């Protein structure tokens, strides 16, 4: 029984995904908008919070970053980088499991609807 619990614990730790891990992968969505980074982030955030109550928004040196994660297991599910450009903002969405769309429609629709 102890071996089973230990193996399960290791499996869960091995599945942890940090924001830095997501940034090493290719973005699921890449787009541009004429909105400022703050305006765009404020549009997307409510939809993300409907999907994951703990979704957060942080200001960065070049714009904003939204993160949706399962804090209880230390896993970042989505990360949205919004960077200032000369004509508005560049948007990049990174997802832990990009092929899995069940329960994620609010996340992607918020990204597209706010463009």
N, CA, C and O atoms as CSV, one atom per row, in Angstrom:
chain,resi,resn,atom,element,x,y,z
A,1,UNK,N,N,0.819,-1.183,0.000
A,1,UNK,CA,C,0.000,0.000,0.000
A,1,UNK,C,C,0.876,1.265,0.000
A,1,UNK,O,O,0.592,2.223,-0.719
A,2,UNK,N,N,1.940,1.255,0.813
A,2,UNK,CA,C,2.829,2.421,0.855
A,2,UNK,C,C,3.512,2.635,-0.485
A,2,UNK,O,O,3.715,3.770,-0.917
A,3,UNK,N,N,3.859,1.552,-1.130
A,3,UNK,CA,C,4.513,1.660,-2.434
A,3,UNK,C,C,3.541,2.282,-3.442
A,3,UNK,O,O,3.940,3.120,-4.252
A,4,UNK,N,N,2.290,1.882,-3.395
A,4,UNK,CA,C,1.281,2.429,-4.304
A,4,UNK,C,C,1.103,3.922,-4.074
A,4,UNK,O,O,1.033,4.687,-5.036
A,5,UNK,N,N,1.028,4.348,-2.828
A,5,UNK,CA,C,0.873,5.772,-2.512
A,5,UNK,C,C,2.108,6.552,-2.962
A,5,UNK,O,O,1.984,7.645,-3.515
A,6,UNK,N,N,3.293,5.999,-2.727
A,6,UNK,CA,C,4.526,6.654,-3.163
A,6,UNK,C,C,4.592,6.788,-4.669
A,6,UNK,O,O,4.996,7.833,-5.181
A,7,UNK,N,N,4.202,5.751,-5.385
A,7,UNK,CA,C,4.217,5.788,-6.850
A,7,UNK,C,C,3.220,6.817,-7.376
A,7,UNK,O,O,3.503,7.530,-8.338
A,8,UNK,N,N,2.046,6.889,-6.734
A,8,UNK,CA,C,1.048,7.872,-7.145
A,8,UNK,C,C,1.567,9.288,-6.914
A,8,UNK,O,O,1.359,10.165,-7.753
A,9,UNK,N,N,2.234,9.520,-5.799
A,9,UNK,CA,C,2.812,10.826,-5.504
A,9,UNK,C,C,3.849,11.231,-6.536
A,9,UNK,O,O,3.868,12.378,-6.983
A,10,UNK,N,N,4.711,10.300,-6.916
A,10,UNK,CA,C,5.728,10.591,-7.940
A,10,UNK,C,C,5.089,10.882,-9.288
A,10,UNK,O,O,5.553,11.754,-10.023
A,11,UNK,N,N,4.044,10.169,-9.612
A,11,UNK,CA,C,3.353,10.393,-10.881
A,11,UNK,C,C,2.738,11.787,-10.918
A,11,UNK,O,O,2.792,12.463,-11.945
A,12,UNK,N,N,2.158,12.217,-9.811
A,12,UNK,CA,C,1.570,13.548,-9.765
A,12,UNK,C,C,2.642,14.628,-9.880
A,12,UNK,O,O,2.443,15.620,-10.580
A,13,UNK,N,N,3.759,14.451,-9.212
A,13,UNK,CA,C,4.841,15.426,-9.307
A,13,UNK,C,C,5.418,15.482,-10.708
A,13,UNK,O,O,5.781,16.556,-11.188
A,14,UNK,N,N,5.503,14.362,-11.351
A,14,UNK,CA,C,6.031,14.316,-12.707
A,14,UNK,C,C,5.136,15.033,-13.697
A,14,UNK,O,O,5.598,15.438,-14.763
A,15,UNK,N,N,3.865,15.198,-13.366
A,15,UNK,CA,C,2.920,15.849,-14.255
A,15,UNK,C,C,2.808,17.344,-14.036
A,15,UNK,O,O,2.038,18.001,-14.736
A,16,UNK,N,N,3.547,17.906,-13.093
A,16,UNK,CA,C,3.470,19.337,-12.811
A,16,UNK,C,C,3.963,20.144,-14.006
A,16,UNK,O,O,4.964,19.802,-14.635
A,17,UNK,N,N,3.248,21.211,-14.303
A,17,UNK,CA,C,3.617,22.085,-15.400
A,17,UNK,C,C,3.662,23.511,-14.884
A,17,UNK,O,O,2.690,23.990,-14.299
A,18,UNK,N,N,4.776,24.193,-15.092
A,18,UNK,CA,C,4.925,25.574,-14.656
A,18,UNK,C,C,4.731,26.507,-15.847
A,18,UNK,O,O,4.759,26.055,-16.992
A,19,UNK,N,N,4.535,27.800,-15.597
A,19,UNK,CA,C,4.451,28.738,-16.721
A,19,UNK,C,C,5.687,28.673,-17.625
A,19,UNK,O,O,5.568,28.769,-18.847
A,20,UNK,N,N,6.863,28.510,-17.029
A,20,UNK,CA,C,8.082,28.406,-17.830
A,20,UNK,C,C,8.074,27.196,-18.749
A,20,UNK,O,O,8.572,27.254,-19.874
A,21,UNK,N,N,7.501,26.092,-18.258
A,21,UNK,CA,C,7.380,24.886,-19.097
A,21,UNK,C,C,6.499,25.161,-20.305
A,21,UNK,O,O,6.822,24.752,-21.420
A,22,UNK,N,N,5.378,25.859,-20.085
A,22,UNK,CA,C,4.466,26.152,-21.196
A,22,UNK,C,C,5.118,27.046,-22.238
A,22,UNK,O,O,4.904,26.869,-23.437
A,23,UNK,N,N,5.917,28.009,-21.780
A,23,UNK,CA,C,6.564,28.932,-22.727
A,23,UNK,C,C,7.593,28.250,-23.614
A,23,UNK,O,O,7.987,28.808,-24.638
A,24,UNK,N,N,8.035,27.059,-23.241
A,24,UNK,CA,C,8.987,26.304,-24.066
A,24,UNK,C,C,8.292,25.606,-25.236
A,24,UNK,O,O,8.950,25.168,-26.179
A,25,UNK,N,N,6.964,25.503,-25.175
A,25,UNK,CA,C,6.215,24.849,-26.246
A,25,UNK,C,C,5.733,25.889,-27.252
A,25,UNK,O,O,5.873,27.092,-27.030
A,26,UNK,N,N,5.165,25.416,-28.355
A,26,UNK,CA,C,4.608,26.323,-29.358
A,26,UNK,C,C,3.257,26.847,-28.878
A,26,UNK,O,O,2.503,26.111,-28.241
A,27,UNK,N,N,2.943,28.104,-29.173
A,27,UNK,CA,C,1.639,28.633,-28.775
A,27,UNK,C,C,0.509,27.946,-29.534
A,27,UNK,O,O,0.650,27.575,-30.699
A,28,UNK,N,N,-0.611,27.790,-28.843
A,28,UNK,CA,C,-1.813,27.224,-29.460
A,28,UNK,C,C,-2.479,28.270,-30.343
A,28,UNK,O,O,-2.987,27.956,-31.419
A,29,UNK,N,N,-2.470,29.518,-29.878
A,29,UNK,CA,C,-3.061,30.629,-30.628
A,29,UNK,C,C,-2.044,31.767,-30.675
A,29,UNK,O,O,-1.453,32.129,-29.658
A,30,UNK,N,N,-1.851,32.321,-31.861
A,30,UNK,CA,C,-1.036,33.528,-32.043
A,30,UNK,C,C,-1.886,34.514,-32.830
A,30,UNK,O,O,-2.403,34.186,-33.898
A,31,UNK,N,N,-2.030,35.729,-32.294
A,31,UNK,CA,C,-2.867,36.719,-32.963
A,31,UNK,C,C,-2.393,38.116,-32.606
A,31,UNK,O,O,-1.530,38.298,-31.747
A,32,UNK,N,N,-2.972,39.100,-33.283
A,32,UNK,CA,C,-2.709,40.492,-32.981
A,32,UNK,C,C,-4.037,41.215,-32.853
A,32,UNK,O,O,-5.033,40.841,-33.474
A,33,UNK,N,N,-4.032,42.253,-32.040
A,33,UNK,CA,C,-5.226,43.067,-31.838
A,33,UNK,C,C,-4.824,44.527,-31.772
A,33,UNK,O,O,-3.686,44.847,-31.428
A,34,UNK,N,N,-5.741,45.405,-32.095
A,34,UNK,CA,C,-5.464,46.834,-32.000
A,34,UNK,C,C,-5.646,47.343,-30.571
A,34,UNK,O,O,-5.336,48.501,-30.288
A,35,UNK,N,N,-6.142,46.500,-29.668
A,35,UNK,CA,C,-6.341,46.897,-28.271
A,35,UNK,C,C,-5.004,46.954,-27.535
A,35,UNK,O,O,-4.049,46.265,-27.893
A,36,UNK,N,N,-4.960,47.792,-26.500
A,36,UNK,CA,C,-3.773,47.848,-25.647
A,36,UNK,C,C,-3.700,46.550,-24.842
A,36,UNK,O,O,-4.716,45.874,-24.679
A,37,UNK,N,N,-2.525,46.194,-24.339
A,37,UNK,CA,C,-2.424,44.974,-23.531
A,37,UNK,C,C,-3.381,44.967,-22.336
A,37,UNK,O,O,-3.991,43.938,-22.043
A,38,UNK,N,N,-3.519,46.089,-21.653
A,38,UNK,CA,C,-4.414,46.137,-20.488
A,38,UNK,C,C,-5.871,45.975,-20.903
A,38,UNK,O,O,-6.619,45.231,-20.269
A,39,UNK,N,N,-6.275,46.664,-21.959
A,39,UNK,CA,C,-7.647,46.579,-22.453
A,39,UNK,C,C,-7.975,45.136,-22.857
A,39,UNK,O,O,-9.051,44.628,-22.539
A,40,UNK,N,N,-7.057,44.491,-23.548
A,40,UNK,CA,C,-7.282,43.115,-23.979
A,40,UNK,C,C,-7.330,42.156,-22.785
A,40,UNK,O,O,-8.206,41.294,-22.713
A,41,UNK,N,N,-6.389,42.311,-21.851
A,41,UNK,CA,C,-6.355,41.442,-20.668
A,41,UNK,C,C,-7.637,41.575,-19.846
A,41,UNK,O,O,-8.171,40.578,-19.360
A,42,UNK,N,N,-8.125,42.799,-19.693
A,42,UNK,CA,C,-9.352,43.029,-18.928
A,42,UNK,C,C,-10.579,42.446,-19.620
A,42,UNK,O,O,-11.576,42.138,-18.967
A,43,UNK,N,N,-10.508,42.297,-20.916
A,43,UNK,CA,C,-11.600,41.665,-21.667
A,43,UNK,C,C,-11.580,40.149,-21.485
A,43,UNK,O,O,-12.630,39.533,-21.307
A,44,UNK,N,N,-10.395,39.547,-21.528
A,44,UNK,CA,C,-10.253,38.089,-21.462
A,44,UNK,C,C,-10.453,37.534,-20.045
A,44,UNK,O,O,-11.023,36.457,-19.874
A,45,UNK,N,N,-9.990,38.260,-19.047
A,45,UNK,CA,C,-9.965,37.746,-17.673
A,45,UNK,C,C,-11.311,37.225,-17.151
A,45,UNK,O,O,-11.323,36.151,-16.550
A,46,UNK,N,N,-12.435,37.909,-17.338
A,46,UNK,CA,C,-13.694,37.372,-16.802
A,46,UNK,C,C,-14.055,35.985,-17.351
A,46,UNK,O,O,-14.548,35.137,-16.606
A,47,UNK,N,N,-13.819,35.752,-18.620
A,47,UNK,CA,C,-14.082,34.438,-19.211
A,47,UNK,C,C,-13.192,33.362,-18.614
A,47,UNK,O,O,-13.633,32.236,-18.381
A,48,UNK,N,N,-11.943,33.711,-18.368
A,48,UNK,CA,C,-11.013,32.763,-17.751
A,48,UNK,C,C,-11.433,32.454,-16.324
A,48,UNK,O,O,-11.326,31.314,-15.873
A,49,UNK,N,N,-11.912,33.472,-15.610
A,49,UNK,CA,C,-12.320,33.252,-14.229
A,49,UNK,C,C,-13.575,32.392,-14.144
A,49,UNK,O,O,-13.784,31.707,-13.143
A,50,UNK,N,N,-14.411,32.416,-15.173
A,50,UNK,CA,C,-15.567,31.505,-15.223
A,50,UNK,C,C,-15.086,30.064,-15.371
A,50,UNK,O,O,-15.671,29.144,-14.801
A,51,UNK,N,N,-14.022,29.880,-16.137
A,51,UNK,CA,C,-13.453,28.548,-16.366
A,51,UNK,C,C,-12.686,28.066,-15.138
A,51,UNK,O,O,-12.843,26.922,-14.713
A,52,UNK,N,N,-11.868,28.927,-14.577
A,52,UNK,CA,C,-11.007,28.593,-13.431
A,52,UNK,C,C,-11.005,29.790,-12.497
A,52,UNK,O,O,-10.417,30.825,-12.809
A,53,UNK,N,N,-11.662,29.651,-11.353
A,53,UNK,CA,C,-11.820,30.781,-10.427
A,53,UNK,C,C,-10.488,31.400,-10.013
A,53,UNK,O,O,-10.433,32.590,-9.700
A,54,UNK,N,N,-9.432,30.623,-10.008
A,54,UNK,CA,C,-8.126,31.127,-9.584
A,54,UNK,C,C,-7.299,31.736,-10.696
A,54,UNK,O,O,-6.098,31.936,-10.514
A,55,UNK,N,N,-7.892,32.039,-11.840
A,55,UNK,CA,C,-7.140,32.656,-12.938
A,55,UNK,C,C,-6.596,34.005,-12.475
A,55,UNK,O,O,-7.296,34.775,-11.817
A,56,UNK,N,N,-5.349,34.281,-12.824
A,56,UNK,CA,C,-4.713,35.517,-12.371
A,56,UNK,C,C,-4.211,36.340,-13.547
A,56,UNK,O,O,-3.966,35.824,-14.637
A,57,UNK,N,N,-4.064,37.642,-13.290
A,57,UNK,CA,C,-3.535,38.559,-14.283
A,57,UNK,C,C,-2.393,39.331,-13.633
A,57,UNK,O,O,-2.545,39.873,-12.538
A,58,UNK,N,N,-1.253,39.376,-14.310
A,58,UNK,CA,C,-0.093,40.095,-13.795
A,58,UNK,C,C,0.454,41.011,-14.873
A,58,UNK,O,O,0.481,40.660,-16.053
A,59,UNK,N,N,0.890,42.192,-14.451
A,59,UNK,CA,C,1.536,43.112,-15.380
A,59,UNK,C,C,2.992,42.690,-15.549
A,59,UNK,O,O,3.654,42.329,-14.576
A,60,UNK,N,N,3.492,42.736,-16.787
A,60,UNK,CA,C,4.885,42.420,-17.078
A,60,UNK,C,C,5.556,43.677,-17.627
A,60,UNK,O,O,4.907,44.714,-17.768
A,61,UNK,N,N,6.832,43.593,-17.934
A,61,UNK,CA,C,7.548,44.741,-18.499
A,61,UNK,C,C,7.016,45.132,-19.876
A,61,UNK,O,O,7.086,46.298,-20.265
A,62,UNK,N,N,6.486,44.158,-20.611
A,62,UNK,CA,C,6.044,44.418,-21.981
A,62,UNK,C,C,4.534,44.317,-22.174
A,62,UNK,O,O,4.056,44.473,-23.298
A,63,UNK,N,N,3.774,44.063,-21.118
A,63,UNK,CA,C,2.330,43.926,-21.257
A,63,UNK,C,C,1.691,43.251,-20.063
A,63,UNK,O,O,1.846,43.696,-18.925
A,64,UNK,N,N,0.962,42.159,-20.332
A,64,UNK,CA,C,0.262,41.423,-19.277
A,64,UNK,C,C,0.374,39.924,-19.512
A,64,UNK,O,O,0.634,39.469,-20.626
A,65,UNK,N,N,0.171,39.168,-18.437
A,65,UNK,CA,C,0.187,37.700,-18.492
A,65,UNK,C,C,-0.989,37.186,-17.676
A,65,UNK,O,O,-1.166,37.556,-16.515
A,66,UNK,N,N,-1.790,36.328,-18.296
A,66,UNK,CA,C,-2.878,35.651,-17.596
A,66,UNK,C,C,-2.497,34.200,-17.418
A,66,UNK,O,O,-1.946,33.578,-18.326
A,67,UNK,N,N,-2.789,33.659,-16.246
A,67,UNK,CA,C,-2.466,32.262,-15.947
A,67,UNK,C,C,-3.682,31.585,-15.352
A,67,UNK,O,O,-4.311,32.104,-14.430
A,68,UNK,N,N,-4.003,30.435,-15.885
A,68,UNK,CA,C,-5.055,29.576,-15.345
A,68,UNK,C,C,-4.381,28.292,-14.883
A,68,UNK,O,O,-3.741,27.596,-15.672
A,69,UNK,N,N,-4.531,27.986,-13.600
A,69,UNK,CA,C,-3.831,26.811,-13.089
A,69,UNK,C,C,-4.669,26.081,-12.051
A,69,UNK,O,O,-5.594,26.634,-11.457
A,70,UNK,N,N,-4.310,24.822,-11.858
A,70,UNK,CA,C,-4.899,23.990,-10.810
A,70,UNK,C,C,-3.920,24.035,-9.650
A,70,UNK,O,O,-3.017,23.203,-9.565
A,71,UNK,N,N,-4.092,24.996,-8.760
A,71,UNK,CA,C,-3.146,25.212,-7.663
A,71,UNK,C,C,-2.990,23.986,-6.769
A,71,UNK,O,O,-1.904,23.728,-6.252
A,72,UNK,N,N,-4.069,23.233,-6.587
A,72,UNK,CA,C,-4.016,22.096,-5.672
A,72,UNK,C,C,-3.005,21.044,-6.108
A,72,UNK,O,O,-2.474,20.304,-5.280
A,73,UNK,N,N,-2.741,20.979,-7.410
A,73,UNK,CA,C,-1.765,19.995,-7.887
A,73,UNK,C,C,-0.557,20.668,-8.547
A,73,UNK,O,O,0.271,19.993,-9.159
A,74,UNK,N,N,-0.456,21.990,-8.424
A,74,UNK,CA,C,0.705,22.708,-8.933
A,74,UNK,C,C,0.868,22.625,-10.433
A,74,UNK,O,O,1.973,22.401,-10.929
A,75,UNK,N,N,-0.214,22.802,-11.156
A,75,UNK,CA,C,-0.163,22.631,-12.600
A,75,UNK,C,C,-0.746,23.845,-13.308
A,75,UNK,O,O,-1.886,24.230,-13.048
A,76,UNK,N,N,0.020,24.440,-14.189
A,76,UNK,CA,C,-0.457,25.544,-15.004
A,76,UNK,C,C,-1.099,24.964,-16.255
A,76,UNK,O,O,-0.459,24.224,-17.003
A,77,UNK,N,N,-2.371,25.302,-16.481
A,77,UNK,CA,C,-3.094,24.764,-17.632
A,77,UNK,C,C,-3.007,25.668,-18.855
A,77,UNK,O,O,-2.805,25.187,-19.970
A,78,UNK,N,N,-3.159,26.980,-18.652
A,78,UNK,CA,C,-3.093,27.935,-19.749
A,78,UNK,C,C,-2.295,29.157,-19.325
A,78,UNK,O,O,-2.289,29.552,-18.159
A,79,UNK,N,N,-1.625,29.740,-20.304
A,79,UNK,CA,C,-0.874,30.968,-20.080
A,79,UNK,C,C,-1.088,31.846,-21.305
A,79,UNK,O,O,-0.881,31.407,-22.436
A,80,UNK,N,N,-1.497,33.070,-21.077
A,80,UNK,CA,C,-1.728,34.016,-22.160
A,80,UNK,C,C,-0.754,35.173,-22.012
A,80,UNK,O,O,-0.803,35.911,-21.028
A,81,UNK,N,N,0.131,35.331,-22.988
A,81,UNK,CA,C,1.088,36.435,-23.017
A,81,UNK,C,C,0.523,37.525,-23.927
A,81,UNK,O,O,0.169,37.270,-25.078
A,82,UNK,N,N,0.446,38.731,-23.396
A,82,UNK,CA,C,-0.055,39.872,-24.157
A,82,UNK,C,C,1.055,40.922,-24.150
A,82,UNK,O,O,1.387,41.474,-23.101
A,83,UNK,N,N,1.617,41.190,-25.308
A,83,UNK,CA,C,2.753,42.116,-25.396
A,83,UNK,C,C,2.390,43.330,-26.239
A,83,UNK,O,O,1.715,43.221,-27.263
A,84,UNK,N,N,2.854,44.481,-25.785
A,84,UNK,CA,C,2.641,45.749,-26.487
A,84,UNK,C,C,3.374,45.733,-27.828
A,84,UNK,O,O,4.529,45.316,-27.909
A,85,UNK,N,N,2.695,46.190,-28.871
A,85,UNK,CA,C,3.321,46.395,-30.180
A,85,UNK,C,C,3.043,47.839,-30.602
A,85,UNK,O,O,2.330,48.567,-29.913
A,86,UNK,N,N,3.598,48.236,-31.714
A,86,UNK,CA,C,3.375,49.607,-32.179
A,86,UNK,C,C,1.933,49.839,-32.632
A,86,UNK,O,O,1.482,50.982,-32.705
A,87,UNK,N,N,1.212,48.760,-32.935
A,87,UNK,CA,C,-0.168,48.894,-33.424
A,87,UNK,C,C,-1.199,48.316,-32.458
A,87,UNK,O,O,-2.370,48.201,-32.819
A,88,UNK,N,N,-0.801,47.954,-31.253
A,88,UNK,CA,C,-1.732,47.355,-30.290
A,88,UNK,C,C,-1.043,46.303,-29.449
A,88,UNK,O,O,-0.163,46.606,-28.644
A,89,UNK,N,N,-1.461,45.042,-29.650
A,89,UNK,CA,C,-0.903,43.957,-28.840
A,89,UNK,C,C,-0.713,42.686,-29.649
A,89,UNK,O,O,-1.448,42.408,-30.597
A,90,UNK,N,N,0.290,41.927,-29.247
A,90,UNK,CA,C,0.518,40.587,-29.768
A,90,UNK,C,C,0.030,39.622,-28.688
A,90,UNK,O,O,0.346,39.786,-27.510
A,91,UNK,N,N,-0.739,38.617,-29.099
A,91,UNK,CA,C,-1.359,37.677,-28.171
A,91,UNK,C,C,-0.860,36.271,-28.470
A,91,UNK,O,O,-0.861,35.835,-29.621
A,92,UNK,N,N,-0.433,35.561,-27.422
A,92,UNK,CA,C,-0.004,34.167,-27.578
A,92,UNK,C,C,-0.570,33.341,-26.434
A,92,UNK,O,O,-0.338,33.637,-25.262
A,93,UNK,N,N,-1.313,32.307,-26.790
A,93,UNK,CA,C,-1.898,31.401,-25.801
A,93,UNK,C,C,-1.116,30.097,-25.807
A,93,UNK,O,O,-0.923,29.476,-26.852
A,94,UNK,N,N,-0.671,29.696,-24.628
A,94,UNK,CA,C,0.026,28.428,-24.445
A,94,UNK,C,C,-0.861,27.539,-23.574
A,94,UNK,O,O,-1.407,27.992,-22.568
A,95,UNK,N,N,-1.003,26.266,-23.971
A,95,UNK,CA,C,-1.838,25.348,-23.212
A,95,UNK,C,C,-1.076,24.075,-22.891
A,95,UNK,O,O,-0.269,23.592,-23.686
A,96,UNK,N,N,-1.353,23.539,-21.694
A,96,UNK,CA,C,-0.676,22.321,-21.245
A,96,UNK,C,C,-1.016,21.153,-22.158
A,96,UNK,O,O,-0.117,20.432,-22.592
A,97,UNK,N,N,-2.265,20.956,-22.452
A,97,UNK,CA,C,-2.689,19.869,-23.338
A,97,UNK,C,C,-3.531,20.486,-24.449
A,97,UNK,O,O,-4.759,20.478,-24.368
A,98,UNK,N,N,-2.883,21.024,-25.491
A,98,UNK,CA,C,-3.615,21.775,-26.509
A,98,UNK,C,C,-4.689,20.983,-27.244
A,98,UNK,O,O,-5.664,21.577,-27.707
A,99,UNK,N,N,-4.551,19.692,-27.367
A,99,UNK,CA,C,-5.551,18.898,-28.072
A,99,UNK,C,C,-6.807,18.637,-27.269
A,99,UNK,O,O,-7.842,18.281,-27.832
A,100,UNK,N,N,-6.730,18.810,-25.952
A,100,UNK,CA,C,-7.879,18.551,-25.092
A,100,UNK,C,C,-8.741,19.807,-25.011
A,100,UNK,O,O,-8.323,20.808,-24.429
A,101,UNK,N,N,-9.926,19.764,-25.584
A,101,UNK,CA,C,-10.780,20.944,-25.626
A,101,UNK,C,C,-11.962,20.865,-24.669
A,101,UNK,O,O,-12.650,21.866,-24.466
A,102,UNK,N,N,-12.214,19.704,-24.080
A,102,UNK,CA,C,-13.350,19.544,-23.181
A,102,UNK,C,C,-13.171,20.461,-21.978
A,102,UNK,O,O,-12.157,20.394,-21.282
A,103,UNK,N,N,-14.161,21.319,-21.736
A,103,UNK,CA,C,-14.114,22.230,-20.606
A,103,UNK,C,C,-13.253,23.456,-20.807
A,103,UNK,O,O,-13.111,24.262,-19.887
A,104,UNK,N,N,-12.675,23.620,-21.984
A,104,UNK,CA,C,-11.794,24.759,-22.234
A,104,UNK,C,C,-12.379,25.770,-23.207
A,104,UNK,O,O,-11.692,26.713,-23.599
A,105,UNK,N,N,-13.610,25.597,-23.595
A,105,UNK,CA,C,-14.182,26.480,-24.606
A,105,UNK,C,C,-14.215,27.930,-24.137
A,105,UNK,O,O,-14.050,28.834,-24.956
A,106,UNK,N,N,-14.425,28.181,-22.839
A,106,UNK,CA,C,-14.432,29.547,-22.312
A,106,UNK,C,C,-13.065,30.202,-22.475
A,106,UNK,O,O,-12.971,31.396,-22.759
A,107,UNK,N,N,-12.020,29.424,-22.298
A,107,UNK,CA,C,-10.658,29.953,-22.405
A,107,UNK,C,C,-10.386,30.415,-23.826
A,107,UNK,O,O,-10.021,31.571,-24.043
A,108,UNK,N,N,-10.559,29.535,-24.787
A,108,UNK,CA,C,-10.249,29.886,-26.176
A,108,UNK,C,C,-11.251,30.893,-26.748
A,108,UNK,O,O,-10.859,31.784,-27.502
A,109,UNK,N,N,-12.527,30.769,-26.404
A,109,UNK,CA,C,-13.497,31.730,-26.943
A,109,UNK,C,C,-13.229,33.122,-26.391
A,109,UNK,O,O,-13.427,34.106,-27.103
A,110,UNK,N,N,-12.784,33.233,-25.140
A,110,UNK,CA,C,-12.445,34.549,-24.584
A,110,UNK,C,C,-11.266,35.162,-25.334
A,110,UNK,O,O,-11.253,36.364,-25.598
A,111,UNK,N,N,-10.288,34.345,-25.674
A,111,UNK,CA,C,-9.118,34.827,-26.415
A,111,UNK,C,C,-9.557,35.352,-27.786
A,111,UNK,O,O,-9.148,36.442,-28.186
A,112,UNK,N,N,-10.373,34.599,-28.498
A,112,UNK,CA,C,-10.820,35.015,-29.835
A,112,UNK,C,C,-11.828,36.169,-29.791
A,112,UNK,O,O,-11.729,37.110,-30.578
A,113,UNK,N,N,-12.794,36.097,-28.872
A,113,UNK,CA,C,-13.855,37.120,-28.829
A,113,UNK,C,C,-13.354,38.510,-28.473
A,113,UNK,O,O,-13.971,39.509,-28.843
A,114,UNK,N,N,-12.245,38.580,-27.760
A,114,UNK,CA,C,-11.722,39.886,-27.341
A,114,UNK,C,C,-10.786,40.518,-28.363
A,114,UNK,O,O,-10.388,41.672,-28.205
A,115,UNK,N,N,-10.436,39.784,-29.396
A,115,UNK,CA,C,-9.533,40.343,-30.401
A,115,UNK,C,C,-10.176,41.547,-31.050
A,115,UNK,O,O,-9.579,42.168,-31.929
